[in-house]
Amino acid sequence: MIGELQAALANILDLGGPVVAVLVVTSVLTLALVLYKLWQFHAAGVGRHRALSAAIDSWDEGERAQAARHLAESTSYLAPVIDRAMTQADAGNALVSQRLDAEAEARFARLEAGFKVLDMVAQLAPLLGLFGTVLGMIEAFRALQDAGSAVDPSLLAGGIWVALLTTAAGLAVAMPAALVLSWFEGRMHGERVFAERGLRIILAPAGQSDTGTRAHAA
């Protein structure tokens, strides 16, 4: 089984030339990066904010002790930021809010590391495949010229399908990369929305707003 796979891969590389070889290496590296990002997202607890969300909701209701208990149960990478927000919530300083936003953004940046590489693969792989196709077509027409009057139509057809192989390989690498990148970016957008809501609630909880309104009315 492994021998047959190696033989098929060697045949594809032989037909497609160096361009397909580059695309194969690119696909392997891209797969390794995707697997690493999936592990990183899982280890950081991306999307798993049940305890953290409960802590934020408890804080919003004025139950600070219960919020602290929920926060202690959270394994989210955002828990330290929320903890600092709760600690400094009474400061009422705009600089505190900016500092918390910056700390959350630093954590997002670590999770988004490698996104530009996936974007580059999604954009350049089809162009690399097209480049290989152009080179293949040049070689096919050169072979026709060398054949002179004894032109065999199968010679041109064979050259064309071999040339198009690189375009297909480029698209096969680019499309999954673009799909996975879109999924990653969607997850990170959701993380930003969650963090923004959580920080704003902690710095300006509903209970505090109600107290301020009653005091003003009095």
ROSE-4610 file (N, C-alpha, C; in Angstrom, 1 decimal, always signed):
// ROSE-4610
residu = [M/M/M/I/I/I/G/G/G/E/E/E/L/L/L/Q/Q/Q/A/A/A/A/A/A/L/L/L/A/A/A/N/N/N/I/I/I/L/L/L/D/D/D/L/L/L/G/G/G/G/G/G/P/P/P/V/V/V/V/V/V/A/A/A/V/V/V/L/L/L/V/V/V/V/V/V/T/T/T/S/S/S/V/V/V/L/L/L/T/T/T/L/L/L/A/A/A/L/L/L/V/V/V/L/L/L/Y/Y/Y/K/K/K/L/L/L/W/W/W/Q/Q/Q/F/F/F/H/H/H/A/A/A/A/A/A/G/G/G/V/V/V/G/G/G/R/R/R/H/H/H/R/R/R/A/A/A/L/L/L/S/S/S/A/A/A/A/A/A/I/I/I/D/D/D/S/S/S/W/W/W/D/D/D/E/E/E/G/G/G/E/E/E/R/R/R/A/A/A/Q/Q/Q/A/A/A/A/A/A/R/R/R/H/H/H/L/L/L/A/A/A/E/E/E/S/S/S/T/T/T/S/S/S/Y/Y/Y/L/L/L/A/A/A/P/P/P/V/V/V/I/I/I/D/D/D/R/R/R/A/A/A/M/M/M/T/T/T/Q/Q/Q/A/A/A/D/D/D/A/A/A/G/G/G/N/N/N/A/A/A/L/L/L/V/V/V/S/S/S/Q/Q/Q/R/R/R/L/L/L/D/D/D/A/A/A/E/E/E/A/A/A/E/E/E/A/A/A/R/R/R/F/F/F/A/A/A/R/R/R/L/L/L/E/E/E/A/A/A/G/G/G/F/F/F/K/K/K/V/V/V/L/L/L/D/D/D/M/M/M/V/V/V/A/A/A/Q/Q/Q/L/L/L/A/A/A/P/P/P/L/L/L/L/L/L/G/G/G/L/L/L/F/F/F/G/G/G/T/T/T/V/V/V/L/L/L/G/G/G/M/M/M/I/I/I/E/E/E/A/A/A/F/F/F/R/R/R/A/A/A/L/L/L/Q/Q/Q/D/D/D/A/A/A/G/G/G/S/S/S/A/A/A/V/V/V/D/D/D/P/P/P/S/S/S/L/L/L/L/L/L/A/A/A/G/G/G/G/G/G/I/I/I/W/W/W/V/V/V/A/A/A/L/L/L/L/L/L/T/T/T/T/T/T/A/A/A/A/A/A/G/G/G/L/L/L/A/A/A/V/V/V/A/A/A/M/M/M/P/P/P/A/A/A/A/A/A/L/L/L/V/V/V/L/L/L/S/S/S/W/W/W/F/F/F/E/E/E/G/G/G/R/R/R/M/M/M/H/H/H/G/G/G/E/E/E/R/R/R/V/V/V/F/F/F/A/A/A/E/E/E/R/R/R/G/G/G/L/L/L/R/R/R/I/I/I/I/I/I/L/L/L/A/A/A/P/P/P/A/A/A/G/G/G/Q/Q/Q/S/S/S/D/D/D/T/T/T/G/G/G/T/T/T/R/R/R/A/A/A/H/H/H/A/A/A/A/A/A]
num = [1/1/1/2/2/2/3/3/3/4/4/4/5/5/5/6/6/6/7/7/7/8/8/8/9/9/9/10/10/10/11/11/11/12/12/12/13/13/13/14/14/14/15/15/15/16/16/16/17/17/17/18/18/18/19/19/19/20/20/20/21/21/21/22/22/22/23/23/23/24/24/24/25/25/25/26/26/26/27/27/27/28/28/28/29/29/29/30/30/30/31/31/31/32/32/32/33/33/33/34/34/34/35/35/35/36/36/36/37/37/37/38/38/38/39/39/39/40/40/40/41/41/41/42/42/42/43/43/43/44/44/44/45/45/45/46/46/46/47/47/47/48/48/48/49/49/49/50/50/50/51/51/51/52/52/52/53/53/53/54/54/54/55/55/55/56/56/56/57/57/57/58/58/58/59/59/59/60/60/60/61/61/61/62/62/62/63/63/63/64/64/64/65/65/65/66/66/66/67/67/67/68/68/68/69/69/69/70/70/70/71/71/71/72/72/72/73/73/73/74/74/74/75/75/75/76/76/76/77/77/77/78/78/78/79/79/79/80/80/80/81/81/81/82/82/82/83/83/83/84/84/84/85/85/85/86/86/86/87/87/87/88/88/88/89/89/89/90/90/90/91/91/91/92/92/92/93/93/93/94/94/94/95/95/95/96/96/96/97/97/97/98/98/98/99/99/99/100/100/100/101/101/101/102/102/102/103/103/103/104/104/104/105/105/105/106/106/106/107/107/107/108/108/108/109/109/109/110/110/110/111/111/111/112/112/112/113/113/113/114/114/114/115/115/115/116/116/116/117/117/117/118/118/118/119/119/119/120/120/120/121/121/121/122/122/122/123/123/123/124/124/124/125/125/125/126/126/126/127/127/127/128/128/128/129/129/129/130/130/130/131/131/131/132/132/132/133/133/133/134/134/134/135/135/135/136/136/136/137/137/137/138/138/138/139/139/139/140/140/140/141/141/141/142/142/142/143/143/143/144/144/144/145/145/145/146/146/146/147/147/147/148/148/148/149/149/149/150/150/150/151/151/151/152/152/152/153/153/153/154/154/154/155/155/155/156/156/156/157/157/157/158/158/158/159/159/159/160/160/160/161/161/161/162/162/162/163/163/163/164/164/164/165/165/165/166/166/166/167/167/167/168/168/168/169/169/169/170/170/170/171/171/171/172/172/172/173/173/173/174/174/174/175/175/175/176/176/176/177/177/177/178/178/178/179/179/179/180/180/180/181/181/181/182/182/182/183/183/183/184/184/184/185/185/185/186/186/186/187/187/187/188/188/188/189/189/189/190/190/190/191/191/191/192/192/192/193/193/193/194/194/194/195/195/195/196/196/196/197/197/197/198/198/198/199/199/199/200/200/200/201/201/201/202/202/202/203/203/203/204/204/204/205/205/205/206/206/206/207/207/207/208/208/208/209/209/209/210/210/210/211/211/211/212/212/212/213/213/213/214/214/214/215/215/215/216/216/216/217/217/217/218/218/218]
x = [+0.8/+0.0/+0.9/+1.8/+2.7/+3.6/+4.0/+4.8/+4.1/+2.8/+2.0/+1.7/+1.6/+1.4/+2.6/+3.8/+5.1/+5.3/+4.9/+5.1/+4.2/+2.9/+2.0/+2.5/+3.0/+3.5/+4.7/+5.6/+6.8/+6.4/+5.3/+4.9/+4.3/+3.6/+3.0/+4.1/+5.1/+6.3/+7.0/+7.2/+7.9/+7.1/+5.8/+5.0/+5.0/+4.7/+4.6/+5.8/+6.9/+8.2/+8.4/+9.3/+9.6/+8.5/+7.6/+6.5/+5.6/+5.3/+4.4/+5.2/+6.5/+7.3/+7.2/+7.3/+7.1/+5.7/+4.7/+3.4/+3.1/+3.8/+3.6/+4.3/+5.5/+6.1/+5.3/+4.7/+3.9/+2.7/+2.1/+0.9/+1.2/+2.3/+2.7/+3.0/+3.7/+3.9/+2.6/+1.7/+0.4/-0.4/-0.4/-1.1/-0.5/+0.8/+1.4/+1.0/+1.0/+0.6/-0.9/-1.7/-3.2/-3.3/-2.6/-2.7/-2.2/-1.1/-0.6/-1.6/-2.2/-3.2/-4.4/-4.9/-6.0/-5.6/-4.4/-3.9/-3.9/-3.3/-3.2/-4.6/-5.6/-6.9/-7.5/-7.3/-7.8/-7.2/-5.9/-5.1/-5.5/-5.8/-6.2/-7.6/-8.4/-9.8/-10.6/-10.3/-11.0/-12.5/-13.4/-14.8/-15.4/-14.5/-15.0/-14.9/-16.0/-16.0/-17.2/-17.7/-18.9/-18.7/-17.6/-17.4/-17.1/-16.3/-16.0/-17.3/-18.1/-19.4/-20.3/-20.3/-21.1/-20.5/-19.2/-18.5/-18.9/-18.9/-19.3/-20.7/-21.6/-23.0/-23.3/-22.6/-22.7/-22.2/-21.1/-20.6/-21.6/-22.2/-23.2/-24.4/-24.7/-25.8/-25.4/-24.2/-23.7/-23.2/-23.2/-22.8/-21.3/-20.5/-19.0/-18.4/-18.9/-18.3/-18.5/-19.8/-20.1/-19.3/-19.1/-18.3/-16.9/-16.3/-15.0/-14.9/-15.9/-15.9/-16.0/-16.8/-16.9/-15.6/-15.0/-13.7/-12.6/-12.6/-11.6/-11.7/-12.9/-13.2/-12.8/-12.6/-12.3/-10.9/-10.8/-9.5/-9.2/-10.0/-9.9/-8.6/-8.1/-6.9/-7.3/-8.5/-9.0/-9.2/-9.2/-9.4/-8.5/-7.2/-6.4/-6.8/-7.2/-7.7/-8.9/-9.9/-11.1/-10.8/-9.9/-9.5/-9.0/-8.1/-7.5/-8.6/-9.5/-10.6/-11.5/-11.8/-12.5/-11.8/-10.5/-9.6/-9.6/-9.5/-9.4/-10.6/-11.8/-13.0/-13.4/-13.1/-13.5/-12.6/-11.5/-10.7/-11.3/-12.2/-12.9/-12.1/-10.9/-10.0/-10.0/-10.1/-10.1/-8.8/-7.7/-6.5/-6.5/-7.3/-7.5/-8.2/-9.2/-9.9/-9.0/-8.2/-7.2/-6.2/-5.7/-4.7/-5.3/-6.6/-7.2/-7.5/-7.9/-8.1/-6.7/-5.7/-4.3/-3.9/-4.2/-3.8/-4.6/-5.9/-6.7/-6.2/-5.9/-5.4/-4.1/-3.3/-2.0/-2.2/-3.2/-3.6/-4.2/-5.0/-5.5/-4.4/-3.4/-2.3/-1.6/-1.4/-0.7/-1.5/-2.8/-3.6/-3.7/-3.5/-3.6/-2.3/-1.2/+0.1/+0.0/+0.4/+0.4/-0.8/-1.7/-2.8/-2.3/-1.3/-0.8/-0.1/+0.4/+1.0/+0.0/-1.1/-2.3/-2.8/-2.9/-3.4/-2.5/-1.2/-0.2/-0.3/-0.5/-0.6/-1.9/-3.0/-4.2/-4.1/-3.3/-3.2/-2.1/-1.0/+0.1/+0.1/-0.6/-0.6/-1.2/-2.4/-2.9/-2.0/-1.3/-0.4/+0.8/+1.3/+2.4/+2.0/+0.7/+0.2/+0.1/-0.4/-0.5/+0.9/+1.8/+3.2/+3.7/+3.4/+3.8/+3.1/+1.8/+1.1/+1.7/+2.1/+2.7/+4.0/+4.8/+6.0/+5.8/+4.8/+4.4/+3.9/+3.1/+2.7/+3.8/+4.7/+5.9/+6.7/+6.8/+7.6/+6.8/+5.4/+4.6/+4.8/+4.7/+4.8/+6.2/+7.2/+8.6/+8.7/+8.1/+8.2/+7.5/+6.4/+5.7/+6.6/+7.3/+8.2/+9.3/+9.8/+10.9/+10.5/+9.2/+8.6/+8.5/+8.5/+8.4/+7.1/+7.2/+6.0/+5.4/+6.1/+5.6/+4.9/+3.9/+3.2/+2.2/+2.3/+1.4/+0.4/-0.9/-1.8/-1.8/-1.4/-1.4/-0.2/+0.8/+1.9/+1.5/+0.7/+0.2/-0.8/-1.7/-2.7/-2.0/-1.0/-0.3/+0.4/+1.0/+1.7/+0.7/-0.5/-1.4/-1.9/-2.3/-2.8/-1.8/-0.5/+0.6/+0.8/+0.7/+0.8/-0.3/-1.5/-2.7/-2.6/-1.8/-1.7/-1.2/-0.3/+0.2/-0.9/-1.8/-2.9/-3.8/-4.1/-5.0/-4.3/-3.0/-2.3/-2.3/-2.1/-2.2/-3.5/-4.6/-5.9/-6.2/-5.7/-5.9/-5.3/-4.2/-3.5/-4.2/-4.6/-5.1/-6.5/-7.4/-8.8/-8.9/-8.3/-8.4/-7.8/-6.7/-6.0/-7.0/-7.6/-8.6/-9.8/-10.3/-11.4/-11.0/-9.9/-9.5/-9.2/-8.6/-8.3/-9.6/-10.6/-11.9/-12.5/-12.4/-12.9/-12.2/-10.8/-10.0/-10.4/-10.5/-10.8/-12.2/-13.2/-14.5/-14.5/-13.7/-13.6/-13.0/-11.9/-11.3/-12.2/-13.1/-14.0/-15.0/-15.4/-16.3/-15.6/-14.3/-13.5/-13.4/-13.2/-13.1/-14.5/-15.6/-16.9/-17.1/-16.8/-16.9/-16.1/-14.8/-14.0/-14.4/-14.8/-15.3/-16.5/-17.5/-18.7/-18.3/-17.4/-17.1/-16.4/-15.5/-14.7/-15.7/-16.5/-17.4/-18.4/-18.9/-19.8/-19.1/-17.9/-17.2/-16.9/-16.5/-16.1/-17.4/-18.5/-19.8/-20.9/-21.0/-22.1/-23.4/-24.5/-25.8/-26.2/-25.7/-26.0/-25.4/-24.2/-23.6/-24.4/-24.9/-25.6/-26.9/-27.6/-28.9/-28.6/-27.5/-27.2/-27.0/-26.2/-25.9/-27.2/-28.1/-29.4/-30.2/-30.3/-31.1/-30.5/-29.2/-28.5/-28.8/-28.8/-29.0/-30.4/-31.3/-32.8/-33.0/-32.3/-32.5/-32.0]
y = [-1.2/+0.0/+1.3/+1.3/+2.5/+2.5/+1.4/+1.4/+1.9/+1.5/+2.0/+3.5/+4.0/+5.4/+6.2/+5.7/+6.3/+6.3/+5.2/+5.1/+6.1/+6.3/+7.2/+8.6/+8.9/+10.3/+10.6/+9.6/+9.8/+10.0/+9.3/+9.5/+10.9/+11.4/+12.8/+13.8/+13.6/+14.5/+14.5/+13.3/+13.2/+13.9/+13.8/+14.4/+16.0/+16.4/+17.8/+18.6/+17.9/+18.6/+19.4/+20.3/+21.0/+21.8/+22.3/+23.1/+22.2/+21.0/+20.1/+19.7/+19.5/+19.2/+20.3/+21.6/+22.7/+22.7/+22.4/+22.4/+21.3/+20.2/+19.0/+19.4/+20.0/+20.4/+21.5/+22.4/+23.5/+22.9/+21.9/+21.3/+20.6/+19.9/+19.2/+20.2/+21.3/+22.4/+23.0/+23.3/+23.9/+23.0/+21.7/+20.7/+20.7/+20.8/+20.8/+22.1/+23.2/+24.5/+24.4/+23.9/+23.7/+22.9/+21.7/+20.8/+21.5/+22.3/+23.0/+24.1/+24.8/+25.8/+25.2/+24.0/+23.3/+22.9/+22.4/+22.0/+23.3/+24.4/+25.6/+26.2/+26.1/+26.6/+25.7/+24.4/+23.5/+23.7/+23.9/+24.1/+25.4/+26.4/+27.7/+27.8/+26.8/+26.8/+27.8/+27.9/+28.8/+28.3/+29.1/+28.8/+28.1/+27.7/+27.1/+28.1/+28.9/+29.9/+29.8/+28.6/+28.5/+29.0/+28.6/+29.1/+30.6/+31.1/+32.5/+33.3/+32.8/+33.5/+33.6/+32.5/+32.5/+33.5/+33.7/+34.6/+36.1/+36.3/+37.6/+38.0/+37.0/+37.2/+37.4/+36.7/+36.9/+38.3/+38.7/+40.0/+41.1/+40.9/+41.8/+41.9/+40.9/+40.8/+41.3/+41.7/+42.2/+41.1/+39.9/+38.7/+38.5/+39.3/+39.2/+37.9/+37.5/+36.2/+35.1/+35.0/+33.9/+34.0/+35.3/+35.5/+35.0/+35.3/+34.8/+33.3/+32.6/+31.1/+30.6/+31.2/+30.7/+31.0/+32.1/+32.5/+31.5/+31.0/+30.1/+28.7/+28.4/+27.2/+27.3/+28.5/+28.6/+28.3/+27.6/+27.3/+28.1/+29.1/+29.9/+30.7/+31.0/+31.9/+33.3/+33.6/+35.0/+35.2/+34.1/+34.2/+35.2/+35.2/+36.2/+37.7/+37.9/+39.3/+39.6/+38.7/+39.0/+39.1/+38.3/+38.4/+39.8/+40.3/+41.6/+42.7/+42.5/+43.5/+43.6/+42.4/+42.4/+43.1/+42.8/+43.4/+44.9/+45.5/+46.9/+47.6/+46.9/+47.5/+48.7/+48.8/+49.9/+51.2/+51.0/+52.2/+53.3/+52.8/+53.8/+54.6/+54.1/+54.8/+54.3/+55.3/+54.9/+54.2/+54.5/+53.8/+52.3/+52.0/+50.6/+49.8/+50.4/+49.8/+49.6/+50.6/+50.5/+49.4/+49.3/+48.3/+46.9/+46.7/+45.4/+45.0/+46.0/+45.7/+45.3/+45.9/+45.6/+44.2/+43.8/+42.5/+41.4/+41.7/+40.7/+40.6/+41.7/+41.7/+41.0/+41.1/+40.3/+38.8/+38.4/+37.0/+36.6/+37.4/+37.1/+37.0/+37.9/+37.9/+36.6/+36.1/+34.8/+33.7/+33.7/+32.7/+32.9/+34.1/+34.4/+34.3/+34.0/+33.8/+32.6/+32.9/+31.8/+32.1/+33.0/+33.2/+33.8/+34.7/+35.3/+34.2/+33.2/+32.2/+31.4/+31.1/+30.4/+31.3/+32.6/+33.5/+33.5/+33.5/+33.5/+32.3/+31.1/+29.9/+29.9/+30.4/+30.4/+31.3/+32.4/+33.3/+32.9/+32.3/+32.0/+30.7/+29.7/+28.3/+28.3/+28.9/+28.9/+29.6/+30.6/+31.3/+30.4/+29.7/+28.8/+27.7/+27.2/+26.1/+26.7/+27.9/+28.5/+28.7/+29.1/+29.2/+27.9/+26.8/+25.5/+25.1/+25.5/+25.2/+26.0/+27.2/+28.0/+27.3/+26.9/+26.3/+25.0/+24.2/+23.0/+23.2/+24.3/+24.6/+25.0/+25.8/+26.1/+24.9/+24.0/+22.7/+21.9/+21.9/+21.1/+21.7/+23.0/+23.6/+23.5/+23.5/+23.3/+21.9/+21.0/+19.6/+19.5/+20.2/+20.2/+20.8/+21.9/+22.5/+21.6/+20.9/+20.0/+18.8/+18.5/+17.4/+17.7/+19.0/+19.4/+19.0/+18.4/+18.0/+16.8/+16.0/+14.7/+15.0/+15.8/+16.2/+15.1/+14.8/+13.8/+14.5/+14.5/+15.2/+14.8/+13.5/+13.0/+13.6/+14.1/+14.7/+16.0/+16.8/+18.1/+17.8/+16.8/+16.5/+16.1/+15.2/+14.8/+15.9/+16.8/+17.9/+18.8/+19.0/+19.9/+19.4/+18.1/+17.6/+17.5/+17.3/+17.3/+18.7/+19.7/+21.1/+21.5/+21.1/+21.4/+20.8/+19.7/+19.0/+20.0/+20.9/+21.8/+22.8/+23.2/+24.1/+23.4/+22.2/+21.4/+21.2/+21.0/+20.8/+22.1/+23.2/+24.5/+24.8/+24.5/+24.7/+23.7/+22.5/+21.5/+22.0/+22.7/+23.2/+24.5/+25.4/+26.7/+26.6/+25.8/+25.8/+25.4/+24.2/+23.9/+24.9/+25.5/+26.6/+27.8/+28.2/+29.3/+29.0/+27.7/+27.3/+27.3/+26.7/+26.6/+28.0/+28.8/+30.2/+30.9/+30.8/+31.5/+30.9/+29.6/+29.1/+29.6/+29.7/+30.2/+31.7/+32.5/+33.9/+34.1/+33.2/+33.3/+33.0/+32.0/+31.7/+32.9/+33.5/+34.6/+35.8/+36.0/+37.1/+36.9/+35.6/+35.3/+35.6/+35.3/+35.5/+37.0/+37.8/+39.2/+39.8/+39.3/+39.8/+39.4/+38.2/+37.7/+38.5/+38.8/+39.5/+41.0/+41.6/+43.0/+43.1/+42.1/+42.2/+41.9/+41.0/+40.7/+41.8/+42.5/+43.6/+44.8/+45.0/+46.2/+45.9/+44.7/+44.4/+44.5/+44.0/+44.1/+45.5/+46.3/+47.7/+48.6/+48.1/+48.9/+47.9/+47.2/+46.2/+46.9/+46.1/+46.6/+47.1/+46.4/+46.8/+48.1/+48.4/+49.7/+50.8/+50.5/+51.5/+51.8/+50.8/+51.0/+51.8/+51.6/+52.3/+53.8/+54.0/+55.3/+56.1/+55.4/+56.0/+56.4/+55.5/+55.8/+57.0/+57.0/+58.1/+59.4/+59.4/+60.6/+61.1/+60.1/+60.5/+61.0/+60.5/+60.9/+62.4]
z = [+0.0/+0.0/+0.0/+0.9/+1.0/-0.2/-0.7/-2.0/-3.2/-3.3/-4.4/-4.3/-3.0/-2.8/-3.2/-2.8/-3.2/-4.7/-5.3/-6.8/-7.5/-7.0/-7.6/-7.4/-6.2/-6.0/-6.8/-7.0/-7.8/-9.3/-9.7/-11.1/-11.3/-10.3/-10.4/-10.4/-9.6/-9.5/-10.8/-11.4/-12.7/-13.8/-13.8/-14.8/-14.7/-13.4/-13.2/-13.0/-12.8/-12.7/-11.4/-11.3/-10.1/-9.5/-10.3/-9.8/-8.9/-9.4/-8.6/-7.3/-7.4/-6.2/-5.2/-5.6/-4.7/-4.1/-4.9/-4.4/-3.4/-3.6/-2.7/-1.3/-1.4/-0.1/+0.6/-0.2/+0.4/+1.0/+0.4/+1.0/+2.3/+2.4/+3.6/+4.7/+4.4/+5.4/+5.8/+4.9/+5.2/+6.1/+5.8/+6.7/+8.1/+8.2/+9.5/+10.3/+9.6/+10.2/+10.7/+9.9/+10.2/+11.5/+11.5/+12.7/+13.9/+13.8/+14.9/+15.4/+14.5/+14.9/+15.6/+15.1/+15.7/+17.1/+17.3/+18.7/+19.6/+19.0/+19.8/+20.2/+19.3/+19.6/+20.7/+20.6/+21.6/+23.0/+23.0/+24.2/+24.9/+24.1/+24.6/+25.1/+24.7/+25.0/+24.2/+23.0/+22.1/+21.9/+22.2/+22.1/+23.3/+24.3/+25.5/+26.6/+26.7/+27.7/+28.6/+28.9/+29.7/+31.1/+31.8/+33.1/+33.1/+32.1/+32.0/+31.7/+30.9/+30.6/+31.9/+32.6/+33.9/+34.9/+34.9/+35.8/+35.4/+34.1/+33.6/+33.9/+33.7/+34.0/+35.5/+36.3/+37.8/+38.2/+37.6/+37.9/+37.5/+36.3/+35.8/+36.8/+37.4/+38.4/+39.8/+39.9/+41.2/+42.2/+41.8/+42.6/+42.4/+43.1/+42.8/+43.4/+44.5/+45.1/+44.1/+43.6/+42.7/+41.4/+41.0/+39.8/+40.0/+41.1/+41.4/+41.4/+41.9/+41.9/+40.5/+39.7/+38.2/+37.5/+37.8/+37.2/+37.5/+38.8/+39.2/+38.4/+38.0/+37.3/+35.8/+35.3/+33.8/+33.5/+32.3/+31.8/+30.5/+30.2/+29.0/+29.1/+27.9/+27.8/+28.1/+28.1/+28.4/+29.9/+30.7/+32.1/+32.8/+32.6/+33.2/+32.9/+31.7/+31.3/+32.1/+32.2/+32.9/+34.4/+34.9/+36.3/+36.6/+35.8/+36.0/+35.8/+34.9/+34.8/+36.0/+36.6/+37.9/+39.0/+39.0/+40.1/+40.0/+38.8/+38.5/+38.1/+38.3/+37.8/+38.5/+39.8/+40.6/+40.4/+39.6/+39.3/+38.5/+37.6/+36.8/+35.9/+35.5/+34.7/+33.2/+32.3/+30.9/+30.4/+31.1/+30.8/+31.1/+32.2/+32.5/+31.4/+30.8/+29.7/+28.5/+28.2/+27.1/+27.4/+28.6/+28.9/+28.8/+29.3/+29.2/+27.7/+26.9/+25.5/+24.8/+25.2/+24.6/+25.0/+26.3/+26.7/+26.0/+25.8/+25.1/+23.7/+23.1/+21.7/+21.5/+22.5/+22.5/+22.5/+23.2/+23.2/+21.9/+21.3/+20.0/+18.9/+19.0/+18.1/+18.1/+19.3/+19.4/+18.7/+18.8/+18.2/+16.7/+16.2/+14.8/+14.1/+14.8/+14.2/+13.2/+12.0/+10.9/+9.9/+10.3/+9.4/+8.1/+8.1/+6.9/+6.0/+6.6/+5.8/+5.1/+5.7/+5.1/+4.0/+4.2/+3.2/+2.0/+2.3/+1.2/+0.3/+1.0/+0.3/-0.6/+0.0/-0.8/-2.0/-1.9/-3.1/-4.1/-3.6/-4.5/-5.1/-4.4/-5.0/-6.4/-6.6/-8.0/-9.0/-8.6/-9.5/-9.8/-8.8/-9.0/-10.0/-9.8/-10.7/-12.1/-12.2/-13.6/-14.2/-13.4/-13.9/-14.5/-13.7/-14.2/-15.5/-15.6/-16.9/-18.0/-17.8/-18.9/-19.4/-18.4/-18.7/-19.5/-19.1/-19.8/-21.2/-21.4/-22.7/-23.6/-23.1/-23.9/-24.3/-23.4/-23.7/-24.8/-24.7/-25.6/-27.0/-27.1/-28.5/-29.0/-28.1/-28.6/-29.2/-28.5/-29.0/-30.4/-30.6/-31.9/-33.0/-32.6/-33.5/-33.9/-33.0/-33.3/-34.1/-34.0/-34.8/-36.3/-36.6/-38.0/-38.6/-39.8/-40.6/-40.0/-39.3/-38.7/-37.4/-37.4/-36.2/-35.8/-34.5/-34.0/-33.0/-33.3/-32.4/-30.9/-30.8/-29.4/-28.6/-29.4/-28.7/-28.0/-28.8/-28.2/-27.1/-27.3/-26.2/-25.0/-25.1/-23.9/-23.2/-24.0/-23.4/-22.7/-23.2/-22.6/-21.3/-21.2/-19.9/-18.9/-19.3/-18.3/-17.8/-18.7/-18.3/-17.3/-17.6/-16.8/-15.4/-15.3/-14.0/-12.9/-13.3/-12.3/-11.8/-12.7/-12.3/-11.3/-11.6/-10.7/-9.4/-9.4/-8.1/-7.3/-8.0/-7.3/-6.7/-7.4/-6.9/-5.7/-5.8/-4.8/-3.5/-3.6/-2.4/-1.8/-2.8/-2.4/-1.8/-2.3/-1.9/-0.4/+0.0/+1.4/+2.3/+1.9/+2.7/+2.9/+1.8/+1.9/+2.8/+2.7/+3.5/+5.0/+5.3/+6.7/+7.3/+6.5/+7.0/+7.3/+6.4/+6.7/+8.0/+8.3/+9.5/+10.7/+10.6/+11.7/+12.0/+10.9/+11.1/+11.7/+11.3/+11.9/+13.4/+13.8/+15.2/+16.0/+15.4/+16.1/+16.2/+15.2/+15.2/+16.4/+16.6/+17.7/+19.0/+19.1/+20.3/+20.7/+19.7/+19.9/+20.4/+19.8/+20.2/+21.7/+22.0/+23.4/+24.4/+24.1/+24.9/+25.1/+24.0/+24.1/+25.0/+24.8/+25.6/+27.1/+27.4/+28.7/+29.4/+28.8/+29.4/+29.6/+28.7/+28.8/+30.0/+30.1/+31.2/+32.6/+32.7/+33.9/+34.3/+33.4/+33.7/+33.9/+33.4/+33.5/+33.7/+34.8/+35.0/+35.1/+34.9/+34.9/+36.3/+37.4/+38.7/+39.1/+38.6/+38.8/+38.1/+36.9/+36.1/+36.8/+37.4/+38.1/+39.3/+40.0/+41.3/+40.9/+39.8/+39.4/+39.0/+38.4/+37.9/+39.1/+40.1/+41.3/+42.1/+42.2/+42.9/+42.3/+40.9/+40.2/+40.4/+40.4/+40.5/+41.9/+42.9/+44.3/+44.4]
